[in-house]
């Protein structure tokens, strides 16, 4: 099966005289969403690139098949290159396989979102003339334009990705003025036509993602999360939809013991808490987020997806750093524990006597949600 999808009929990617730029997206959902300002930058400078080079630029996005649906109707992207992360694509053989996919595209330049040595070697093996990436993981020799990594958290991740585009444009003689010191709002225009999910009639819905892939040190403890759900149901008068992958099921099962009488796995059941963890694909989850009045969760891919879809979003941060990965949007906020000199530690498991996230109260998070959800309603009414 071909790894290429062409989402538009009038596709400059068909024209081999174009300057063909491949953007290799990061691997994880949150990082993929946070790299979308790079796509906006590149799309916005198409005209300037043509003026300088005399060639129309076509933008190709190499992205994991798992996340590709987010970009199938994205006007910023002329072509999708579907990539895998299964067993066949690991190790030395996987590097050769990736290099072969990259070589087939006849690209003039590649921007390397993933920071790994593997992607640097594959880009070099593919003979793409211009290879732009950060000089991380010992791959400097395989890049033609290498950027020095900043200390983690010096820039928002989205700004790091914009740096790749800026370096490529600079190499062409196209100067840009976009600042790199602050996060740029993420966006997923390919999802604009995605219909909201049918959650039935009744109270407003808040989506809650209680788990994370990375580890417990990024996860708001189950007791604090339970306190929040109780407050949200009783004081805010909302229904809760729990989202997450199969790994979050253990966490939600512990919550279920506390909320047995409120619990359901039927979307139209009308109960206060609907548990859909491990039961949705990416687009279904996105549709539910679009139907939600707010999103609450840990620093996770779903948090970034909610913010990119324009939902009022509150992210609770433990071991990770909001200066690096805060949700970006008009109605997004990061909650950070105070008084802990050890954070951000970036650890999977807390090694301190007191876990910082255990000090984040349900009242604090509820107040933040009500604040940004209210701001969002006011802006909608004024527009």
C-alpha positions in Angstrom: 0.0 0.0 0.0 1.3 3.5 -0.9 2.1 5.6 2.1 0.9 8.8 0.3 -2.4 10.5 0.5 -3.3 13.6 -1.6 -6.0 15.5 0.2 -6.7 18.1 -2.6 -7.6 17.8 -6.2 -5.6 20.9 -7.3 -2.4 19.7 -5.8 0.9 21.5 -6.5 2.5 18.3 -5.2 1.7 16.8 -8.6 4.1 19.3 -10.2 7.7 18.1 -9.9 9.0 21.6 -10.8 7.8 22.7 -7.4 10.2 23.3 -4.5 9.2 20.2 -2.5 9.4 20.7 1.2 8.8 17.7 3.6 7.9 18.4 7.2 8.5 15.3 9.3 6.1 15.7 12.2 7.0 14.6 15.8 5.9 11.2 17.0 3.5 11.9 19.9 0.0 13.4 19.7 0.7 16.4 21.9 3.9 17.2 20.0 2.2 16.8 16.7 -0.5 19.3 17.7 2.1 21.7 19.1 4.0 21.6 15.8 1.0 23.0 13.8 2.2 26.7 14.1 5.1 25.6 11.9 2.6 24.6 9.2 0.9 27.9 9.5 4.2 29.7 9.2 5.3 27.8 6.1 1.9 28.2 4.4 1.9 31.9 5.1 5.3 32.3 3.4 4.5 30.4 0.2 4.4 33.7 -1.8 7.8 34.9 -0.5 9.5 31.6 -1.2 8.2 31.7 -4.8 9.4 35.3 -5.2 12.9 34.4 -4.0 13.3 31.0 -5.7 11.1 31.4 -8.8 9.4 28.1 -7.8 6.1 27.3 -6.3 6.5 25.5 -3.0 4.6 22.4 -2.1 4.3 21.3 1.5 4.3 17.6 2.4 3.7 16.3 5.9 5.1 13.1 7.1 3.0 12.0 10.0 2.2 8.8 11.9 -0.8 7.0 10.5 -2.4 7.3 14.0 -2.6 11.1 13.7 -3.1 11.5 10.0 -6.9 12.0 10.2 -6.3 15.4 11.9 -4.7 16.7 8.6 -6.6 15.1 5.8 -8.5 18.3 4.9 -5.8 20.7 6.1 -5.4 23.6 3.6 -1.8 24.1 4.7 -0.7 20.6 3.5 -0.6 19.5 -0.1 0.3 15.9 0.6 0.3 13.5 3.5 3.0 10.9 3.8 1.8 8.2 6.3 4.5 6.8 8.5 4.4 3.8 10.9 6.0 3.0 14.3 5.4 -0.8 14.4 8.0 -3.4 14.7 8.9 -3.4 11.0 10.0 0.3 11.3 12.4 -0.1 14.2 16.2 -0.6 14.3 18.6 -0.5 11.4 16.1 -2.1 8.9 13.5 0.5 9.9 15.9 3.3 9.3 16.6 2.0 5.8 12.8 1.6 5.2 12.2 5.3 6.3 15.1 6.5 4.1 13.5 4.7 1.1 10.2 6.4 1.8 11.8 9.8 2.0 13.9 9.2 -1.1 10.9 8.4 -3.2 9.4 11.8 -2.7 12.1 13.7 -4.5 12.1 16.4 -1.9 14.3 19.5 -2.0 14.3 20.0 1.8 13.2 18.3 5.0 12.4 19.7 8.4 13.0 17.2 11.1 10.5 17.4 14.0 11.6 14.2 15.8 15.0 14.9 17.5 16.3 11.4 17.1 19.6 10.2 15.5 17.5 7.7 13.5 15.6 10.4 11.6 18.8 12.3 11.0 20.5 9.3 9.4 17.4 8.4 7.4 17.2 12.0 6.0 20.9 11.8 5.1 20.5 8.4 3.4 17.6 9.7 1.4 19.9 12.3 -0.3 17.5 15.2 0.4 19.7 18.2 -0.3 18.6 20.5 2.5 18.2 18.8 5.9 17.1 21.1 8.8 17.0 19.9 12.4 18.2 20.4 15.9 21.7 19.1 16.7 20.5 16.6 19.2 21.3 12.9 19.7 24.6 13.1 18.0 23.2 13.8 14.5 24.9 17.0 13.6 26.9 15.4 10.8 23.8 14.4 9.0 22.2 17.9 8.9 22.9 20.6 6.4 21.3 23.3 8.6 21.8 22.5 12.3 20.2 24.4 15.2 21.5 24.4 18.7 18.9 23.0 21.1 17.9 25.5 23.9 17.6 24.3 27.5 14.3 22.5 27.9 11.6 25.1 28.7 13.6 28.1 27.4 11.1 28.2 24.5 7.7 26.7 24.1 7.8 23.6 22.0 5.8 25.3 19.3 8.4 27.9 19.1 11.1 25.3 18.7 9.2 23.9 15.8 8.8 27.4 14.3 12.6 27.6 14.6 12.9 24.9 12.0 10.8 26.8 9.5 12.7 30.0 10.2 16.0 28.3 9.6 14.9 26.9 6.3 13.4 30.2 5.1 16.7 31.9 6.2 18.6 29.4 4.1 16.6 30.5 1.0 17.1 34.2 1.8 13.6 34.7 3.0 13.6 36.7 6.2 10.8 36.5 8.8 9.9 38.5 11.8 7.9 36.0 13.9 9.0 35.9 17.5 10.2 32.6 18.9 10.0 33.4 22.6 6.3 32.7 23.2 4.0 29.9 22.2 2.0 30.5 19.0 -1.6 29.2 19.1 -2.1 25.7 17.7 -4.7 25.0 15.1 -6.3 22.1 13.2 -8.3 23.5 10.3 -8.6 20.0 8.9 -11.0 19.3 11.7 -13.3 22.3 11.1 -15.8 20.1 9.2 -15.7 17.4 11.9 -19.2 17.1 13.3 -19.6 17.4 17.1 -20.5 14.1 18.8 -24.1 13.5 19.8 -24.0 13.6 23.6 -27.8 13.7 24.0 -29.9 16.5 25.5 -29.3 17.7 29.0 -26.6 19.4 31.1 -23.5 20.9 29.5 -20.6 18.4 29.1 -17.0 18.7 30.3 -14.4 16.4 28.9 -11.9 15.1 31.5 -8.8 13.1 30.6 -7.5 11.6 33.9 -4.5 9.7 32.7 -1.2 10.3 30.9 1.1 8.0 28.9 4.3 9.3 30.5 3.9 8.4 34.1 2.4 9.0 37.5 4.4 12.1 38.2 2.4 13.9 35.5 -0.9 12.6 36.8 -3.3 14.4 39.2 -3.9 11.8 41.9 -7.2 9.9 41.8 -8.5 11.3 45.1 -8.0 14.9 43.9 -9.6 14.1 40.6 -12.5 12.5 42.4 -12.9 15.6 44.5 -13.0 17.7 41.3 -15.6 15.5 39.6 -17.8 15.7 42.7 -17.5 19.6 42.7 -18.1 19.8 39.0 -21.3 17.8 39.2 -22.7 19.4 42.3 -21.6 23.0 41.9 -21.1 23.6 38.2 -24.1 21.4 37.2 -22.3 19.6 34.3 -22.0 16.1 33.0 -18.5 14.5 32.7 -17.1 12.5 29.9 -13.9 10.6 30.7 -11.5 10.2 27.7 -8.2 8.5 27.3 -6.6 5.4 25.9 -6.7 1.9 27.3 -3.9 2.7 29.7 -6.2 5.1 31.6 -8.7 2.3 32.3 -7.0 1.4 35.6 -7.3 5.0 36.8 -11.0 5.3 35.9 -11.8 2.0 37.5 -10.6 3.4 40.8 -12.8 6.5 40.2 -15.8 4.2 39.5 -15.7 2.8 43.0 -16.4 6.3 44.3 -19.1 7.2 41.8 -21.0 4.0 41.2 -24.4 5.6 41.2 -23.3 8.3 38.7 -21.4 6.0 36.3 -22.3 4.9 32.8 -20.7 3.7 29.6 -23.7 4.6 27.4 -23.3 8.0 25.7 -27.1 8.5 25.8 -27.6 7.2 29.3 -28.0 10.6 30.9 -25.9 9.8 34.0 -23.5 12.4 35.4 -20.3 10.5 34.5 -19.8 8.8 31.1 -16.6 6.6 30.9 -15.3 6.3 27.4 -11.7 5.6 28.2 -10.2 3.1 25.8 -13.4 3.2 23.7 -12.8 6.0 21.2 -10.6 6.5 18.1 -8.9 9.9 17.5 -11.7 11.5 15.5 -14.4 10.3 17.8 -12.5 11.8 20.7 -12.1 15.1 18.7 -15.8 15.1 18.1 -16.6 14.7 21.8 -14.2 17.5 22.6 -16.0 19.8 20.1 -19.2 19.0 21.9 -17.7 19.9 25.3 -18.0 23.2 27.1 -14.5 22.6 28.6 -11.6 20.2 28.9 -9.7 19.3 32.1 -6.7 17.0 32.2 -3.1 16.4 32.8 -0.3 17.5 30.4 -1.3 15.1 27.6 -2.0 14.8 23.9 -5.8 15.2 24.5 -5.1 18.5 26.4 -3.3 19.9 23.4 -6.0 18.6 21.0 -8.7 20.3 23.0 -6.9 23.6 23.0 -6.2 23.4 19.3 -10.0 22.7 18.7 -10.7 26.0 20.6 -12.1 24.4 23.7 -11.7 26.1 27.1 -8.8 24.0 28.4 -7.2 23.6 31.8 -4.1 21.5 32.1 -2.7 20.3 35.5 1.1 20.2 35.4 3.2 18.1 37.7 6.6 16.9 36.6 6.5 18.6 33.2 7.0 22.3 32.5 4.3 24.6 31.2 6.9 27.0 29.9 7.7 24.2 27.4 4.3 22.4 26.8 1.5 24.6 28.1 -1.8 24.3 26.1 -2.0 27.1 23.6 -5.2 28.8 22.8 -7.4 31.8 23.6 -9.0 29.9 26.4 -6.3 27.8 27.8 -4.6 27.7 31.2 -2.0 25.7 33.0 -2.3 24.9 36.8 1.1 24.5 38.5 1.8 23.5 42.1 3.6 26.2 44.0 6.4 25.9 46.6 8.2 23.0 45.1 11.8 23.8 44.0 12.1 20.2 42.6 9.8 20.9 39.7 9.8 20.6 36.8 11.7 17.4 37.4 10.5 15.6 34.1 10.5 12.3 36.1 8.0 9.5 35.5 7.6 8.8 39.3 7.9 11.3 42.1 10.9 10.7 44.4 10.0 13.3 47.0 8.3 13.0 50.4 5.4 15.1 49.2 4.0 14.8 45.7 3.4 18.3 44.3 0.2 17.4 42.4 -1.3 16.2 45.7 -1.4 19.8 46.8 -3.5 21.0 43.8 -7.1 21.2 45.1 -10.3 20.5 43.3 -11.5 24.0 44.2 -8.5 25.6 42.4 -9.0 23.7 39.2 -12.8 24.3 39.2 -12.3 28.0 39.7 -9.9 28.0 36.7 -12.4 26.1 34.5 -15.3 28.4 35.4 -13.1 31.5 34.7 -11.9 30.5 31.2 -15.3 28.9 30.3 -17.0 32.2 31.3 -14.5 34.2 29.2 -15.1 32.0 26.2 -18.9 32.5 26.5 -18.4 36.3 26.8 -16.3 36.4 23.6 -18.8 34.3 21.7 -21.6 36.5 22.7 -19.7 39.7 21.7 -18.6 38.3 18.3 
